[in-house]
Amino acid sequence: MKLVVDSNIVFSAMLNPESSIGDIILNSQDTFTFYGCEYLRQEINDHKDKIIKIAGYNEHEYDEVEFLVYKQLDFFSESTIPFEFWQKAADFVRDVDMDDISHVALSLFLDIKLWTGDKLLVGGLTQKGFTNFITTQEVLELRRVI
């Protein structure tokens, strides 16, 4: 199954690679293919110091975890997503969280579910009619049955 991952999923995996999210990202190659936009790398980099502090990593440990997590994602350049998908995504994320526009645009473009743990995003998107997302609990259940 193919899934677009948003930055909070990658952030969680990087904070604790042994968590359920980290385990899914790092050990589900036979079940899932994960996609993200290049912007996701910038979002994570913007929080690098926070991840290092919370997780207690040194620079080398951070770099290693980043490499392992990013190795599991297929990254898309935002320029490959046609404008019409950006327009649709903007309609969905406006007044919710514009930082998530690239994740939603990629999900729309690839016509696959967006994996997010952001409850505010899920609520806002649902109110606007976007329901093509999947929760961590649903991903865990799918991994068990697939």
C-alpha positions as protocol buffer text, in pm:
chain_id: "A"
residue {
  index: 1
  type: MET
  ca { x: 0 y: 0 z: 0 }
}
residue {
  index: 2
  type: LYS
  ca { x: 124 y: 349 z: -85 }
}
residue {
  index: 3
  type: LEU
  ca { x: 100 y: 632 z: 168 }
}
residue {
  index: 4
  type: VAL
  ca { x: 203 y: 997 z: 181 }
}
residue {
  index: 5
  type: VAL
  ca { x: 357 y: 1073 z: 519 }
}
residue {
  index: 6
  type: ASP
  ca { x: 341 y: 1416 z: 675 }
}
residue {
  index: 7
  type: SER
  ca { x: 608 y: 1581 z: 885 }
}
residue {
  index: 8
  type: ASN
  ca { x: 460 y: 1488 z: 1222 }
}
residue {
  index: 9
  type: ILE
  ca { x: 490 y: 1118 z: 1132 }
}
residue {
  index: 10
  type: VAL
  ca { x: 853 y: 1158 z: 1026 }
}
residue {
  index: 11
  type: PHE
  ca { x: 922 y: 1374 z: 1332 }
}
residue {
  index: 12
  type: SER
  ca { x: 783 y: 1099 z: 1556 }
}
residue {
  index: 13
  type: ALA
  ca { x: 984 y: 828 z: 1380 }
}
residue {
  index: 14
  type: MET
  ca { x: 1301 y: 1032 z: 1418 }
}
residue {
  index: 15
  type: LEU
  ca { x: 1237 y: 1107 z: 1785 }
}
residue {
  index: 16
  type: ASN
  ca { x: 1200 y: 739 z: 1866 }
}
residue {
  index: 17
  type: PRO
  ca { x: 1282 y: 486 z: 1593 }
}
residue {
  index: 18
  type: GLU
  ca { x: 1168 y: 209 z: 1829 }
}
residue {
  index: 19
  type: SER
  ca { x: 816 y: 352 z: 1869 }
}
residue {
  index: 20
  type: SER
  ca { x: 525 y: 205 z: 1675 }
}
residue {
  index: 21
  type: ILE
  ca { x: 557 y: 484 z: 1415 }
}
residue {
  index: 22
  type: GLY
  ca { x: 933 y: 434 z: 1390 }
}
residue {
  index: 23
  type: ASP
  ca { x: 883 y: 60 z: 1357 }
}
residue {
  index: 24
  type: ILE
  ca { x: 629 y: 106 z: 1078 }
}
residue {
  index: 25
  type: ILE
  ca { x: 855 y: 343 z: 885 }
}
residue {
  index: 26
  type: LEU
  ca { x: 1171 y: 137 z: 930 }
}
residue {
  index: 27
  type: ASN
  ca { x: 1032 y: -216 z: 904 }
}
residue {
  index: 28
  type: SER
  ca { x: 737 y: -222 z: 665 }
}
residue {
  index: 29
  type: GLN
  ca { x: 903 y: -222 z: 323 }
}
residue {
  index: 30
  type: ASP
  ca { x: 713 y: -537 z: 227 }
}
residue {
  index: 31
  type: THR
  ca { x: 378 y: -377 z: 316 }
}
residue {
  index: 32
  type: PHE
  ca { x: 402 y: -3 z: 255 }
}
residue {
  index: 33
  type: THR
  ca { x: 568 y: 244 z: 23 }
}
residue {
  index: 34
  type: PHE
  ca { x: 603 y: 588 z: 178 }
}
residue {
  index: 35
  type: TYR
  ca { x: 609 y: 917 z: -12 }
}
residue {
  index: 36
  type: GLY
  ca { x: 687 y: 1270 z: 92 }
}
residue {
  index: 37
  type: CYS
  ca { x: 761 y: 1608 z: -62 }
}
residue {
  index: 38
  type: GLU
  ca { x: 1105 y: 1762 z: -52 }
}
residue {
  index: 39
  type: TYR
  ca { x: 957 y: 2030 z: 176 }
}
residue {
  index: 40
  type: LEU
  ca { x: 928 y: 1762 z: 444 }
}
residue {
  index: 41
  type: ARG
  ca { x: 1308 y: 1756 z: 469 }
}
residue {
  index: 42
  type: GLN
  ca { x: 1306 y: 2132 z: 535 }
}
residue {
  index: 43
  type: GLU
  ca { x: 1037 y: 2100 z: 799 }
}
residue {
  index: 44
  type: ILE
  ca { x: 1235 y: 1831 z: 980 }
}
residue {
  index: 45
  type: ASN
  ca { x: 1558 y: 2028 z: 946 }
}
residue {
  index: 46
  type: ASP
  ca { x: 1384 y: 2330 z: 1101 }
}
residue {
  index: 47
  type: HIS
  ca { x: 1322 y: 2112 z: 1410 }
}
residue {
  index: 48
  type: LYS
  ca { x: 1659 y: 1936 z: 1413 }
}
residue {
  index: 49
  type: ASP
  ca { x: 1776 y: 2097 z: 1737 }
}
residue {
  index: 50
  type: LYS
  ca { x: 1446 y: 2011 z: 1905 }
}
residue {
  index: 51
  type: ILE
  ca { x: 1471 y: 1647 z: 1793 }
}
residue {
  index: 52
  type: ILE
  ca { x: 1832 y: 1625 z: 1913 }
}
residue {
  index: 53
  type: LYS
  ca { x: 1740 y: 1774 z: 2251 }
}
residue {
  index: 54
  type: ILE
  ca { x: 1427 y: 1566 z: 2312 }
}
residue {
  index: 55
  type: ALA
  ca { x: 1577 y: 1239 z: 2188 }
}
residue {
  index: 56
  type: GLY
  ca { x: 1915 y: 1302 z: 2349 }
}
residue {
  index: 57
  type: TYR
  ca { x: 2103 y: 1242 z: 2025 }
}
residue {
  index: 58
  type: ASN
  ca { x: 2446 y: 1371 z: 1939 }
}
residue {
  index: 59
  type: GLU
  ca { x: 2499 y: 1498 z: 1583 }
}
residue {
  index: 60
  type: HIS
  ca { x: 2618 y: 1161 z: 1455 }
}
residue {
  index: 61
  type: GLU
  ca { x: 2320 y: 976 z: 1606 }
}
residue {
  index: 62
  type: TYR
  ca { x: 2080 y: 1231 z: 1457 }
}
residue {
  index: 63
  type: ASP
  ca { x: 2240 y: 1196 z: 1113 }
}
residue {
  index: 64
  type: GLU
  ca { x: 2215 y: 818 z: 1135 }
}
residue {
  index: 65
  type: VAL
  ca { x: 1847 y: 822 z: 1232 }
}
residue {
  index: 66
  type: GLU
  ca { x: 1772 y: 1080 z: 964 }
}
residue {
  index: 67
  type: PHE
  ca { x: 1943 y: 863 z: 702 }
}
residue {
  index: 68
  type: LEU
  ca { x: 1756 y: 548 z: 810 }
}
residue {
  index: 69
  type: VAL
  ca { x: 1416 y: 720 z: 808 }
}
residue {
  index: 70
  type: TYR
  ca { x: 1470 y: 910 z: 482 }
}
residue {
  index: 71
  type: LYS
  ca { x: 1591 y: 591 z: 314 }
}
residue {
  index: 72
  type: GLN
  ca { x: 1238 y: 454 z: 356 }
}
residue {
  index: 73
  type: LEU
  ca { x: 1070 y: 747 z: 180 }
}
residue {
  index: 74
  type: ASP
  ca { x: 1039 y: 826 z: -188 }
}
residue {
  index: 75
  type: PHE
  ca { x: 1064 y: 1204 z: -215 }
}
residue {
  index: 76
  type: PHE
  ca { x: 883 y: 1411 z: -477 }
}
residue {
  index: 77
  type: SER
  ca { x: 987 y: 1754 z: -587 }
}
residue {
  index: 78
  type: GLU
  ca { x: 698 y: 1995 z: -540 }
}
residue {
  index: 79
  type: SER
  ca { x: 750 y: 2112 z: -899 }
}
residue {
  index: 80
  type: THR
  ca { x: 627 y: 1774 z: -1026 }
}
residue {
  index: 81
  type: ILE
  ca { x: 281 y: 1830 z: -876 }
}
residue {
  index: 82
  type: PRO
  ca { x: 51 y: 2004 z: -1126 }
}
residue {
  index: 83
  type: PHE
  ca { x: -97 y: 2340 z: -1026 }
}
residue {
  index: 84
  type: GLU
  ca { x: -453 y: 2206 z: -1011 }
}
residue {
  index: 85
  type: PHE
  ca { x: -358 y: 1982 z: -716 }
}
residue {
  index: 86
  type: TRP
  ca { x: -199 y: 2275 z: -534 }
}
residue {
  index: 87
  type: GLN
  ca { x: -523 y: 2470 z: -583 }
}
residue {
  index: 88
  type: LYS
  ca { x: -734 y: 2186 z: -442 }
}
residue {
  index: 89
  type: ALA
  ca { x: -492 y: 2137 z: -153 }
}
residue {
  index: 90
  type: ALA
  ca { x: -500 y: 2509 z: -74 }
}
residue {
  index: 91
  type: ASP
  ca { x: -878 y: 2497 z: -51 }
}
residue {
  index: 92
  type: PHE
  ca { x: -853 y: 2210 z: 197 }
}
residue {
  index: 93
  type: VAL
  ca { x: -575 y: 2344 z: 422 }
}
residue {
  index: 94
  type: ARG
  ca { x: -667 y: 2713 z: 416 }
}
residue {
  index: 95
  type: ASP
  ca { x: -779 y: 2807 z: 769 }
}
residue {
  index: 96
  type: VAL
  ca { x: -645 y: 2471 z: 893 }
}
residue {
  index: 97
  type: ASP
  ca { x: -267 y: 2465 z: 846 }
}
residue {
  index: 98
  type: MET
  ca { x: -103 y: 2596 z: 530 }
}
residue {
  index: 99
  type: ASP
  ca { x: 220 y: 2420 z: 631 }
}
residue {
  index: 100
  type: ASP
  ca { x: 50 y: 2095 z: 529 }
}
residue {
  index: 101
  type: ILE
  ca { x: -33 y: 2205 z: 175 }
}
residue {
  index: 102
  type: SER
  ca { x: 245 y: 2001 z: 12 }
}
residue {
  index: 103
  type: HIS
  ca { x: 143 y: 1681 z: 192 }
}
residue {
  index: 104
  type: VAL
  ca { x: -220 y: 1722 z: 87 }
}
residue {
  index: 105
  type: ALA
  ca { x: -123 y: 1821 z: -270 }
}
residue {
  index: 106
  type: LEU
  ca { x: 95 y: 1510 z: -303 }
}
residue {
  index: 107
  type: SER
  ca { x: -181 y: 1291 z: -163 }
}
residue {
  index: 108
  type: LEU
  ca { x: -426 y: 1435 z: -417 }
}
residue {
  index: 109
  type: PHE
  ca { x: -177 y: 1407 z: -704 }
}
residue {
  index: 110
  type: LEU
  ca { x: -84 y: 1045 z: -630 }
}
residue {
  index: 111
  type: ASP
  ca { x: -442 y: 961 z: -527 }
}
residue {
  index: 112
  type: ILE
  ca { x: -323 y: 785 z: -213 }
}
residue {
  index: 113
  type: LYS
  ca { x: -394 y: 830 z: 156 }
}
residue {
  index: 114
  type: LEU
  ca { x: -215 y: 1083 z: 374 }
}
residue {
  index: 115
  type: TRP
  ca { x: -80 y: 930 z: 695 }
}
residue {
  index: 116
  type: THR
  ca { x: -98 y: 1188 z: 969 }
}
residue {
  index: 117
  type: GLY
  ca { x: -123 y: 1198 z: 1345 }
}
residue {
  index: 118
  type: ASP
  ca { x: -223 y: 1565 z: 1348 }
}
residue {
  index: 119
  type: LYS
  ca { x: -573 y: 1564 z: 1497 }
}
residue {
  index: 120
  type: LEU
  ca { x: -632 y: 1932 z: 1422 }
}
residue {
  index: 121
  type: LEU
  ca { x: -541 y: 1872 z: 1058 }
}
residue {
  index: 122
  type: VAL
  ca { x: -767 y: 1566 z: 1038 }
}
residue {
  index: 123
  type: GLY
  ca { x: -1057 y: 1759 z: 1191 }
}
residue {
  index: 124
  type: GLY
  ca { x: -1009 y: 2060 z: 966 }
}
residue {
  index: 125
  type: LEU
  ca { x: -972 y: 1851 z: 652 }
}
residue {
  index: 126
  type: THR
  ca { x: -1275 y: 1640 z: 740 }
}
residue {
  index: 127
  type: GLN
  ca { x: -1488 y: 1952 z: 784 }
}
residue {
  index: 128
  type: LYS
  ca { x: -1384 y: 2062 z: 435 }
}
residue {
  index: 129
  type: GLY
  ca { x: -1461 y: 1724 z: 277 }
}
residue {
  index: 130
  type: PHE
  ca { x: -1110 y: 1574 z: 253 }
}
residue {
  index: 131
  type: THR
  ca { x: -1116 y: 1227 z: 403 }
}
residue {
  index: 132
  type: ASN
  ca { x: -832 y: 1056 z: 217 }
}
residue {
  index: 133
  type: PHE
  ca { x: -615 y: 1014 z: 524 }
}
residue {
  index: 134
  type: ILE
  ca { x: -520 y: 728 z: 751 }
}
residue {
  index: 135
  type: THR
  ca { x: -434 y: 719 z: 1121 }
}
residue {
  index: 136
  type: THR
  ca { x: -142 y: 542 z: 1283 }
}
residue {
  index: 137
  type: GLN
  ca { x: -382 y: 293 z: 1443 }
}
residue {
  index: 138
  type: GLU
  ca { x: -526 y: 210 z: 1100 }
}
residue {
  index: 139
  type: VAL
  ca { x: -174 y: 168 z: 957 }
}
residue {
  index: 140
  type: LEU
  ca { x: -87 y: -69 z: 1242 }
}
residue {
  index: 141
  type: GLU
  ca { x: -403 y: -273 z: 1178 }
}
residue {
  index: 142
  type: LEU
  ca { x: -334 y: -287 z: 805 }
}
residue {
  index: 143
  type: ARG
  ca { x: 20 y: -406 z: 864 }
}
residue {
  index: 144
  type: ARG
  ca { x: -114 y: -694 z: 1073 }
}
residue {
  index: 145
  type: VAL
  ca { x: -357 y: -812 z: 807 }
}
residue {
  index: 146
  type: ILE
  ca { x: -163 y: -749 z: 488 }
}
